[in-house]
């Protein structure tokens, strides 16, 4: 048996979902199967042929014990509240308990119409499936909490978007698919008995140490705020822009979910926006911590009747907890930046040093990833490549400013007690050489969609398995897009 399902969500939360069968894929073909992830989940896949895996991960064959449900939720989308959303093109196959004891969801994306499809076809195109597979696994290797990809399958049919595109299905693994929007759905209908039921289930599943808390629902809010602060700080430290931080895309577990209009910054600009539909920059790079706290305020609203019987006291307690988000985020971000800059100890002006560097990077449109990775080379006596990033052919103004910053940085390092070898090791463990460069991602997706050529996709996947390790022959993956690539825009893909 491939899966040993144990479906607690279906058993314990009746009324939180609809039972749905996935649509049949006419010619299911396996593109990619994540064997390391499958092994970590103790799946017995070794005796299965690719065509058998394709049948399972397309939804053509439901394995014994599968629940096959579409979850209901609501959500604030670009600030406006939608009272009912739900899995419009996804189905939860069931839950697995890994050898580690962790419980995870197994979900199909692109598996057909559900009651929540809102006149959509419930299908996925090949490009968005491969994008999510690639970015999710890259994020995992960058040590960022994330959902993961287990399999990608071509369905053998076409789906209509702006043009006809090959259809595909992604199998996603997540700690759970409980979202802020899941709580919002029932709270907006004043079904606080169900909010309590969901909160109790969430605590049991994700925060069991809160079970005996004096105020478990307030502590749940605090715990979720902490996890969101952590994941967003990690996004910021690698230059990741999620692109669609709606509350239905905010997991209670703290994992990054939904990789539609996401992208990584090349030339640093704090206000970077890549999503074609984010015309106001709501989800811009530098807005992500602000939106993170805003989303936590929306989560807090759903829990108010559970936090305290007195509404004013509930608001006071929840507000205090949400207000701590910024402090938590800023501490985690600065801690991460200290590591990126090679600091082991702490000094009061570390934030100023960091912010000044970011200002200089923005003035000169310096590549985020190359700059931070290159700093460790300076400690080995080679600062040429870093200095070139700040040199202007017409004026040396930026170069002079950088030299001033460089002097402050080296003096700061001299006051740090660690040795150079240990410092370089720290910096190289948190500053990747390789990220999913936007132009390389597009190159891989277009080759797959236009020609069913998966070589660029698989090559990029292989490279991103070791983002911190220099790999010969991949120099073109270290540099930003050429000028002809132009301004990058991403699309939702639904």
C-alpha positions as CSV (number, residue, x, y, z in Angstrom):
1,X,0.0,0.0,0.0
2,X,1.5,3.4,-1.1
3,X,-0.3,5.5,1.6
4,X,-1.3,4.8,5.1
5,X,-3.9,7.5,5.5
6,X,-5.1,8.8,8.8
7,X,-7.6,11.5,8.0
8,X,-8.3,13.5,11.2
9,X,-9.6,16.7,9.4
10,X,-12.4,14.8,7.7
11,X,-13.3,12.8,10.8
12,X,-13.2,15.6,13.3
13,X,-14.4,18.6,11.3
14,X,-17.6,17.6,9.5
15,X,-19.1,20.6,7.8
16,X,-15.7,22.2,7.0
17,X,-15.4,20.6,3.5
18,X,-17.2,19.0,0.6
19,X,-16.5,15.5,-0.6
20,X,-15.4,15.5,-4.3
21,X,-13.9,13.1,-6.7
22,X,-11.0,14.3,-8.9
23,X,-11.6,14.6,-12.6
24,X,-10.1,11.9,-14.9
25,X,-6.9,12.8,-16.8
26,X,-7.1,11.3,-20.3
27,X,-3.4,10.6,-20.7
28,X,-1.6,11.0,-17.4
29,X,2.2,11.1,-17.7
30,X,4.6,11.6,-14.8
31,X,7.0,14.5,-15.2
32,X,8.7,14.6,-11.8
33,X,8.5,12.6,-8.6
34,X,10.2,13.7,-5.5
35,X,11.8,10.5,-4.2
36,X,13.6,12.1,-1.2
37,X,10.4,13.5,0.0
38,X,8.5,10.3,-0.6
39,X,11.2,8.4,1.4
40,X,10.9,10.8,4.3
41,X,7.2,10.1,4.3
42,X,7.9,6.3,4.3
43,X,5.9,5.8,1.0
44,X,6.2,2.3,-0.5
45,X,6.8,3.6,-4.1
46,X,9.8,1.5,-5.1
47,X,7.8,-1.2,-6.9
48,X,5.5,1.2,-8.7
49,X,6.2,2.1,-12.4
50,X,6.0,5.7,-13.6
51,X,2.6,5.0,-15.3
52,X,1.2,3.8,-12.0
53,X,2.5,6.8,-10.2
54,X,1.0,9.0,-12.9
55,X,-2.4,7.4,-12.3
56,X,-2.3,8.1,-8.6
57,X,-0.9,11.6,-8.7
58,X,-3.3,12.7,-11.5
59,X,-6.3,11.6,-9.4
60,X,-7.2,8.9,-11.9
61,X,-6.7,6.3,-9.2
62,X,-7.8,7.0,-5.6
63,X,-5.9,4.8,-3.1
64,X,-7.5,3.0,-0.2
65,X,-8.2,5.4,2.7
66,X,-8.3,8.6,0.6
67,X,-10.8,11.2,1.7
68,X,-10.9,13.3,-1.4
69,X,-12.3,16.5,0.0
70,X,-12.3,20.2,-0.9
71,X,-11.9,22.5,2.1
72,X,-14.0,25.7,2.5
73,X,-12.5,29.0,3.6
74,X,-12.9,32.7,3.1
75,X,-10.3,35.5,2.8
76,X,-9.3,39.0,2.4
77,X,-8.1,39.4,-1.2
78,X,-6.1,42.6,-1.8
79,X,-7.9,44.0,1.2
80,X,-11.4,43.1,0.2
81,X,-13.3,40.4,2.0
82,X,-14.7,37.4,0.1
83,X,-17.0,35.5,2.4
84,X,-16.6,32.2,0.6
85,X,-13.6,30.9,-1.4
86,X,-12.4,27.4,-0.8
87,X,-10.5,24.8,-2.8
88,X,-11.6,25.7,-6.3
89,X,-9.0,23.5,-8.0
90,X,-7.6,21.4,-5.2
91,X,-8.5,18.2,-3.3
92,X,-7.2,16.9,-0.1
93,X,-6.4,13.2,-0.6
94,X,-5.7,12.6,3.0
95,X,-3.2,12.8,5.8
96,X,-0.1,10.9,6.4
97,X,1.9,10.5,9.6
98,X,5.6,10.5,8.8
99,X,8.2,8.4,10.6
100,X,9.2,11.5,12.5
101,X,5.7,11.7,13.9
102,X,4.7,14.8,11.9
103,X,1.2,14.7,10.3
104,X,1.0,16.1,6.8
105,X,-1.6,16.7,4.2
106,X,-1.5,15.3,0.7
107,X,-3.3,17.5,-1.8
108,X,-3.9,17.5,-5.5
109,X,-3.8,20.9,-7.3
110,X,-5.5,21.1,-10.7
111,X,-7.7,18.1,-10.2
112,X,-11.0,19.5,-11.5
113,X,-14.2,21.3,-10.5
114,X,-15.3,21.5,-6.9
115,X,-18.3,23.3,-5.3
116,X,-15.9,26.2,-4.7
117,X,-14.6,26.6,-8.2
118,X,-16.7,29.8,-8.9
119,X,-17.2,29.1,-12.6
120,X,-13.6,28.1,-13.1
121,X,-12.6,24.8,-14.6
122,X,-10.7,23.6,-11.6
123,X,-7.7,22.7,-13.7
124,X,-4.1,23.8,-13.7
125,X,-1.8,24.6,-16.6
126,X,1.6,23.0,-16.8
127,X,3.5,26.3,-16.2
128,X,2.1,27.1,-12.8
129,X,2.4,23.4,-11.7
130,X,6.1,23.4,-12.6
131,X,6.6,26.9,-11.0
132,X,5.2,25.7,-7.7
133,X,7.2,22.5,-7.8
134,X,10.4,24.4,-8.5
135,X,10.0,27.3,-6.1
136,X,8.6,25.2,-3.2
137,X,11.6,22.9,-3.3
138,X,14.0,25.8,-3.7
139,X,12.5,27.4,-0.6
140,X,12.9,24.2,1.3
141,X,16.6,24.1,0.4
142,X,16.9,27.7,1.5
143,X,15.6,26.6,4.9
144,X,12.4,28.5,4.6
145,X,9.2,26.9,6.0
146,X,7.2,25.9,3.0
147,X,4.7,23.4,1.5
148,X,6.5,20.9,-0.7
149,X,5.9,19.2,-4.1
150,X,5.7,15.4,-4.2
151,X,4.8,15.0,-7.9
152,X,3.9,16.7,-11.2
153,X,1.9,15.0,-13.8
154,X,0.7,16.0,-17.3
155,X,-3.0,15.3,-17.8
156,X,-2.9,15.0,-21.6
157,X,-5.6,17.6,-22.0
158,X,-5.6,21.4,-22.8
159,X,-6.8,24.1,-20.5
160,X,-7.9,27.5,-21.7
161,X,-6.2,30.6,-20.1
162,X,-5.1,33.4,-22.3
163,X,-4.4,30.7,-24.8
164,X,-4.7,26.9,-24.9
165,X,-2.1,25.4,-22.6
166,X,-1.2,21.8,-21.6
167,X,-2.9,20.7,-18.4
168,X,-1.1,19.3,-15.3
169,X,-1.6,18.3,-11.7
170,X,0.6,19.0,-8.7
171,X,0.7,16.9,-5.6
172,X,1.4,19.2,-2.6
173,X,2.5,18.2,0.8
174,X,1.8,20.6,3.7
175,X,1.8,20.5,7.5
176,X,-1.9,21.3,7.0
177,X,-4.0,23.5,4.7
178,X,-5.7,25.4,7.6
179,X,-5.6,29.1,6.8
180,X,-6.5,32.3,8.4
181,X,-9.3,32.3,5.8
182,X,-10.6,29.0,7.3
183,X,-11.2,30.7,10.6
184,X,-12.6,33.7,8.8
185,X,-15.2,31.7,7.0
186,X,-16.9,30.5,10.1
187,X,-16.4,33.7,12.1
188,X,-18.0,35.8,9.4
189,X,-21.1,33.6,9.7
190,X,-21.0,34.0,13.5
191,X,-20.6,30.2,13.9
192,X,-18.2,30.6,16.8
193,X,-18.9,27.0,17.9
194,X,-17.2,26.0,14.7
195,X,-14.4,28.5,15.2
196,X,-13.8,26.9,18.6
197,X,-13.9,23.5,17.1
198,X,-11.4,24.5,14.5
199,X,-9.2,26.3,17.0
200,X,-9.2,23.2,19.3
201,X,-8.2,21.0,16.3
202,X,-5.5,23.4,15.3
203,X,-4.0,23.4,18.8
204,X,-4.1,19.7,18.9
205,X,-2.4,19.3,15.5
206,X,0.1,22.2,15.5
207,X,0.5,23.5,19.0
208,X,-0.1,20.6,21.4
209,X,1.9,22.3,24.1
210,X,-0.9,24.9,24.4
211,X,-3.5,22.3,25.3
212,X,-3.3,23.0,29.1
213,X,-2.8,26.8,28.7
214,X,-4.9,29.1,30.9
215,X,-5.9,30.9,27.7
216,X,-5.2,28.6,24.8
217,X,-6.8,30.8,22.2
218,X,-4.8,33.9,23.1
219,X,-1.7,31.7,23.1
220,X,-2.7,30.3,19.7
221,X,-2.8,33.8,18.4
222,X,0.6,34.5,19.8
223,X,2.1,31.3,18.4
224,X,0.7,31.9,14.9
225,X,2.0,35.5,15.0
226,X,5.5,34.2,15.9
227,X,5.5,31.7,13.0
228,X,4.3,34.3,10.5
229,X,7.0,36.8,11.7
230,X,9.6,34.0,11.3
231,X,8.6,33.0,7.8
232,X,8.3,36.6,6.5
233,X,11.7,37.5,8.0
234,X,13.2,34.5,6.1
235,X,11.5,35.7,2.9
236,X,13.1,39.1,3.3
237,X,16.5,37.7,4.0
238,X,16.7,36.0,0.6
239,X,14.8,38.7,-1.4
240,X,11.7,36.7,-1.9
241,X,8.4,38.4,-2.9
242,X,5.3,36.2,-2.4
243,X,3.1,38.4,-4.5
244,X,-0.3,37.5,-3.1
245,X,-0.5,37.6,0.7
246,X,-4.2,37.3,0.9
247,X,-5.5,35.8,4.2
248,X,-6.5,32.6,2.4
249,X,-2.8,32.2,1.5
250,X,-1.7,32.5,5.1
251,X,-1.2,29.1,6.8
252,X,-1.7,28.7,10.5
253,X,1.3,26.3,10.5
254,X,3.6,29.1,9.3
255,X,4.5,27.5,6.0
256,X,4.8,29.4,2.7
257,X,1.9,28.4,0.5
258,X,0.8,29.1,-3.1
259,X,3.5,30.1,-5.5
260,X,1.6,31.9,-8.2
261,X,2.9,35.5,-8.8
262,X,6.0,35.0,-6.7
263,X,9.5,36.1,-7.7
264,X,13.0,36.8,-6.3
265,X,14.6,40.2,-6.4
266,X,17.6,40.6,-8.7
267,X,18.6,44.3,-8.5
268,X,17.6,45.4,-5.1
269,X,14.6,47.7,-4.8
270,X,12.6,47.8,-1.6
271,X,9.3,48.5,-3.4
272,X,9.7,45.6,-5.9
273,X,6.4,44.2,-7.2
274,X,6.2,41.4,-9.7
275,X,2.5,40.4,-9.7
276,X,0.6,41.7,-12.7
277,X,-2.6,42.2,-10.6
278,X,-0.9,44.1,-7.7
279,X,-1.2,47.5,-9.3
280,X,-1.0,49.4,-6.0
281,X,2.0,47.5,-4.6
282,X,0.0,46.1,-1.7
283,X,2.2,43.1,-1.6
284,X,5.5,44.7,-2.5
285,X,8.7,43.4,-1.0
286,X,9.0,46.0,1.7
287,X,5.3,45.8,2.5
288,X,5.4,42.1,3.4
289,X,6.1,42.6,7.2
290,X,3.3,45.2,7.3
291,X,0.8,42.9,5.6
292,X,1.9,40.1,7.8
293,X,0.8,42.0,10.8
294,X,-2.4,43.1,9.1
295,X,-3.2,39.5,8.4
296,X,-2.6,38.6,12.0
297,X,-5.1,41.2,13.0
298,X,-7.6,39.6,10.8
299,X,-6.9,36.2,12.5
300,X,-7.2,37.8,15.9
301,X,-10.7,39.1,15.0
302,X,-11.9,35.5,14.5
303,X,-10.7,34.5,17.9
304,X,-12.1,37.4,20.0
305,X,-15.1,35.5,21.5
306,X,-12.8,32.7,22.5
307,X,-10.1,34.9,24.1
308,X,-12.4,36.5,26.6
309,X,-16.1,36.8,27.4
310,X,-15.8,40.6,27.7
311,X,-15.4,41.9,24.2
312,X,-13.3,44.9,25.2
313,X,-10.9,42.8,27.2
314,X,-10.7,40.4,24.3
315,X,-9.8,43.2,22.0
316,X,-7.2,44.6,24.4
317,X,-5.5,41.2,24.8
318,X,-5.6,40.4,21.1
319,X,-4.3,43.8,20.2
320,X,-1.4,43.5,22.6
321,X,-0.4,40.2,21.0
322,X,-0.7,41.4,17.4
323,X,1.4,44.5,18.3
324,X,4.2,42.2,19.3
325,X,4.5,41.0,15.7
326,X,6.7,43.9,14.6
327,X,9.1,43.4,17.5
328,X,9.4,39.7,16.8
329,X,9.8,40.2,13.1
330,X,12.4,43.0,13.5
331,X,14.4,40.9,16.0
332,X,14.4,37.9,13.6
333,X,15.3,40.0,10.6
334,X,18.2,41.7,12.3
335,X,19.4,38.4,13.7
336,X,19.4,37.0,10.1
337,X,21.1,40.1,8.7
338,X,23.9,39.9,11.3
339,X,24.6,36.4,10.1
340,X,24.6,37.5,6.4
341,X,27.1,40.2,7.3
342,X,29.3,37.9,9.4
343,X,28.4,39.3,12.9
344,X,28.4,36.9,15.8
345,X,27.9,39.4,18.6
346,X,25.4,42.2,18.8
347,X,26.0,46.0,18.7
348,X,23.5,48.8,18.8
349,X,24.3,50.2,15.4
350,X,24.0,46.9,13.5
351,X,20.6,47.9,12.1
352,X,22.1,51.2,10.9
353,X,24.9,49.4,9.2
354,X,22.5,47.0,7.5
355,X,20.1,49.7,6.4
356,X,22.9,51.9,5.0
357,X,24.0,48.9,2.8
358,X,20.5,48.4,1.5
359,X,20.2,52.1,0.7
360,X,23.5,51.9,-1.3
361,X,22.3,48.8,-3.1
362,X,19.1,50.5,-4.1
363,X,20.9,53.6,-5.4
364,X,23.1,51.5,-7.6
365,X,20.6,48.7,-8.4
366,X,23.0,46.1,-7.0
367,X,22.1,42.4,-7.2
368,X,20.8,41.3,-3.8
369,X,22.1,37.7,-3.9
370,X,25.5,38.4,-5.5
371,X,26.2,41.2,-3.0
372,X,25.6,39.2,0.1
373,X,27.4,36.1,-1.2
374,X,30.3,38.2,-2.3
375,X,31.0,39.7,1.1
376,X,32.6,36.6,2.3
377,X,35.2,36.9,-0.5
378,X,36.2,40.2,1.0
379,X,37.3,38.4,4.1
380,X,39.6,36.2,1.9
381,X,41.3,39.3,0.4
382,X,39.3,39.5,-2.8
383,X,36.9,42.5,-2.8
384,X,37.3,43.4,-6.5
385,X,34.0,41.8,-7.6
386,X,32.0,43.5,-4.7
387,X,33.6,46.9,-5.4
388,X,32.7,46.6,-9.1
389,X,29.0,46.4,-8.2
390,X,29.2,49.9,-6.9
391,X,31.4,51.5,-9.6
392,X,29.8,53.9,-12.0
393,X,31.6,54.6,-15.3
394,X,30.6,58.3,-15.2
395,X,31.0,59.0,-11.5
396,X,32.6,57.4,-8.5
397,X,30.0,58.8,-6.1
398,X,28.5,55.4,-5.3
399,X,31.9,53.8,-5.0
400,X,33.0,56.5,-2.5
401,X,29.8,55.8,-0.5
402,X,30.4,52.1,-0.5
403,X,34.1,52.6,0.6
404,X,32.8,54.5,3.6
405,X,30.3,51.7,4.4
406,X,33.0,49.1,3.8
407,X,35.3,50.8,6.4
408,X,32.5,50.8,8.9
409,X,31.8,47.2,8.3
410,X,35.4,46.0,8.6
411,X,35.8,48.0,11.8
412,X,32.6,46.3,13.1
413,X,34.0,42.9,12.2
414,X,37.2,43.7,14.1
415,X,35.2,44.2,17.2
416,X,33.6,40.8,16.8
417,X,35.5,38.0,18.6
418,X,35.0,35.2,16.0
419,X,37.9,34.0,13.7
420,X,37.8,34.6,10.0
421,X,37.3,30.9,9.0
422,X,34.3,30.6,11.3
423,X,32.9,33.9,10.0
424,X,33.1,32.9,6.4
425,X,31.5,29.6,7.1
426,X,28.5,31.4,8.8
427,X,28.1,33.8,5.9
428,X,28.3,31.1,3.2
429,X,25.7,29.1,5.1
430,X,23.1,31.8,4.9
431,X,24.0,33.7,1.7
432,X,23.1,31.4,-1.3
433,X,25.0,31.4,-4.6
434,X,21.9,30.3,-6.5
435,X,18.3,31.3,-6.3
436,X,15.5,30.6,-8.8
437,X,16.5,33.5,-11.0
438,X,13.3,34.8,-12.7
439,X,14.6,34.6,-16.2
440,X,15.9,31.1,-15.7
441,X,12.5,30.0,-14.2
442,X,10.7,31.5,-17.2
443,X,13.2,29.8,-19.6
444,X,12.4,26.4,-18.0
445,X,8.6,26.9,-17.9
446,X,8.4,28.1,-21.5
447,X,10.5,25.2,-22.8
448,X,8.1,22.8,-21.0
449,X,4.9,24.5,-22.1
450,X,5.9,25.1,-25.7
451,X,8.0,22.1,-26.6
452,X,7.5,19.6,-23.7
453,X,11.2,20.0,-23.1
454,X,11.8,19.4,-19.4
455,X,15.6,19.5,-19.6
456,X,15.9,23.2,-18.4
457,X,13.4,22.5,-15.6
458,X,15.2,19.5,-14.3
459,X,18.6,21.2,-14.7
460,X,17.4,24.1,-12.6
461,X,15.9,21.8,-10.1
462,X,19.1,19.9,-9.7
463,X,21.1,23.1,-9.2
464,X,18.8,24.4,-6.6
465,X,19.2,21.3,-4.4
466,X,22.6,22.8,-3.3
467,X,22.0,26.6,-3.3
468,X,25.0,27.4,-1.0
469,X,27.5,25.2,-2.9
470,X,29.5,26.4,-5.9
471,X,28.9,24.2,-8.9
472,X,31.1,24.3,-11.9
473,X,29.5,25.0,-15.3
474,X,26.5,26.9,-13.8
475,X,28.0,30.4,-13.9
476,X,25.1,31.7,-16.0
477,X,22.7,30.9,-13.1
478,X,24.7,33.2,-10.7
479,X,23.9,36.4,-12.6
480,X,20.8,38.5,-13.0
481,X,18.7,38.6,-16.2
482,X,20.2,40.3,-19.3
483,X,18.7,43.8,-20.1
484,X,16.6,42.3,-22.9
485,X,14.7,40.3,-20.4
486,X,13.0,43.6,-19.4
487,X,10.6,44.3,-16.5
488,X,9.4,41.0,-15.0
489,X,5.8,40.3,-14.4
490,X,4.2,37.2,-13.0
491,X,0.6,35.9,-13.2
492,X,-1.6,33.9,-10.9
493,X,-2.1,31.0,-13.3
494,X,-5.6,30.1,-12.1
